[in-house]
Amino acid sequence: MSKTRRWVIILLSLAALVLIGINLTTQDAPEQVTTSSTDPTYKSQHTDSLVYSPEGALNYRLVAQNVEYFSADGVSWFAQPLLTTFDKDKIPTWSIKADKAKLTDDRMLYLYGHVEVNALTADAQLRKITTDNAQINLVTQDVTSDDQVTLYGTTFNSTGLKMRGNLRSKNAELIEKVRSFYEIQNKQTQP
């Protein structure tokens, strides 16, 4: 082999090694998945959740059209939620619906838009509650609202601002600017 031919082979070999090195370093690195704190950790459509007490009794059922969970904040957002609460005998007591809701880690449910609470038991004197926004503590079942609230009972309707109540004890109290209308039913006596 001539010297020229040897130098050409060495130069071509070096050029090939350089090109191989460049090719290896410019290959796409595997994409890393990055999450933003504004993006939900997971999303779900038509979710049906059952929550039980430590004793094994059914506490409540939460159904929603869409759910988004944000792990950075520990918050779940629900679209068209429907919450059903149960008593200790597993009998449904209240049905609560709204346009959307936010559930926090401390088991507080914040309801937004067209909130409606309906009694599901026949013996409840308080039949229905309507408001624009409300908060429910899912552990104690305390319910509050700082907006205008209308209470519908078996023989009354009351409207006022700021409500405090408890779903378990089936009571609600209007705090400010209360107006009530009562229906007095006459008993018919048989001769």
Secondary structure, 3 states (H helix, E strand, C coil): CCHHHHHHHHHHHHHHHHHHHHHHHHCCCCCCCCCCCCCCCEEEEEEEEEEECCCCCEEEEEEEEEEEEECCCCEEEEECCEEEEECCCCCEEEEEECCEEEEECCCEEEEEEEEEEEECCCCCCEEEEEEEEEEEECCCCEEEEEEEEEEEECCEEEEEEEEEEECCCCEEEEEEEEEEEECCCCCCCCC
